[in-house]
């Protein structure tokens, strides 16, 4: 069994390559039960979340078993970790031979999640963002920020990046790192103004109060919501939902777990038939994405186990060569 570190994941993957691997995986499909959520209470009153995300399918890749693969990601989310200088999200990914069940690789789950989350957003953008989209606003300067920038830049001609963060100093650190990588990146303190500037708004926070105000969005904007993963979390307000054509990564996941979808459905702001397509339907050509240059599109992602499976197979295959 291979043990693949975060650096190993980085060496194995490219953003454009993983976007295409995800496109194929959604088009072909895999079995993926809705992920398990378990709340872990602690004596101090705080709580962590344990997530279990299995998926499997009878498909192979070059150099791998013709019997396919089984994979499961084990993730914990501990919001208080920042007080001890650790990431809120921890995890590992176990890839198994689909026929024998033999463990094939244990992969750094945090890095794998960053890659697949950002590339799923970029995959959605290939259908939903304007082809000439060049201005990217990232809301939230956490670990996902540089991955979202690089993934979106692999599918759209991004020329300018602006970052907004609740703690401006952390936003500046993220912008500085991106500048070292050759991007034209800067920070902003006026989020409302930046929303009106952007062609793509990519929001990666765990906010329970909406940050993306629909009234501030200009015509033609694509909104990418990736942070919230519970019904209580919300990154975009009702006006954003009203103005946008709405898409999701998976109907089952978003309809159960995403506050940006669950709350508007419950209040009547969003009718069920206004969730126009998921990534299965977009990649298979069953539904269309952006229909005009002027419309606002909104994509809500909560993550799907088949995304981890596609990324895990790609990492394993590259690491064996």
C-alpha positions, 0 to 999 in steps of 0.5 A, a space after each residue: 500500500 502506498 502512503 501518499 503525503 500532501 506533497 505527493 498529492 501536489 506532484 501527482 495532480 494538475 488542475 486542468 487534468 483533475 478538472 477533466 478527470 472529474 468531468 469523466 467521473 460525473 459523466 460515467 457515475 459511481 455509487 456514492 451513498 450520501 455522506 454520514 454526519 456525526 457530531 462529536 460532543 466534547 466536555 468543554 461544550 465544543 463539538 467536532 463533526 465526523 464525516 464518512 464519505 464512501 464511493 465505488 465503481 467498476 472502472 479502471 485507469 491505466 495501470 490499475 485494477 480492471 475491477 475498479 476501486 472502492 474509496 472512503 474519506 474520513 474527515 473531522 471538522 473542528 472549528 476551534 482548531 485555529 486557536 491551536 494553529 491547526 487546520 479546522 479540517 483533518 482527514 485521510 483517504 483510503 483507496 482499495 482495489 474494487 475486486 479484492 478489497 486490498 488497500 492500495 493507497 492511504 492519501 493525505 485527505 486534507 490536500 486531496 479535499 482542497 484539490 478536488 473541491 477547487 477543481 469541482 468548482 472549476 468544472 462547474 465554471 466551464 459550464 456556468 462562467 462566461 468564457 471571457 471571465 477575467 476578474 476573480 473575487 475570493 471570499 475567504 483566505 483559508 487553505 482553499 483560497 489558492 486552490 480556487 484561484 489556480 483551478 478557476 485560472 485553469 479554465 478561464 482567462 483570469 487576469 486579476 484576483 481580489 481577496 476579501 477576508 474577515 481578518 485583512 492580514 490573513 487576506 494579505 498573506 494569501 495575496 502575497 503568496 499568490 503574487 509569488 506564484 505569478 498572479 496579479 492578486 490584491 486584497 479588498 476591505 469593501 466586500 460589497 464593492 468587490 462583488 460588483 467588480 467580479 466576473 466570478 465570486 468564489 466563496 469559501 467560508 463557514 459563515 452562517 450569515 450571508 456574505 454575498 449580497 445579490 443586489 451587489 452582483 453585476 449582470 453576467 457574474 458567476 457565483 461559486 459557493 463552496 464553504 458551507 456544508 450544513 443546513 445552518 451555514 449560509 454564504 449568499 443571501 436570498 436576493 442572490 438566489 432570486 436573481 441567479 440561475 441555480 445549479 448544484 454539484 449533486 441534488 441529493 447532497 445539496 438538497 440535504 446539507 447546503 444551507 444556501 439551498 435548504 433554507 431558500 427551499 424551506 422559505 419559498 424563496 427557491 422553488 425546487 424546479 429552479 435548481 436547474 441541474 447538477 454536475 451529472 446532468 451538465 457533464 452528460 449534456 442532459 441540461 444546459 448551463 449558462 444561456 446568455 452573457 447577461 444572466 447570473 449563475 450560482 453553483 452550490 457545492 457541498 462535496 461528493 464522494 465520487 470527487 474524492 474517488 476520481 482524485 484518489 485514483 488519479 493520485 494513485 495512478 500517477 504515484 505508481 508510474 
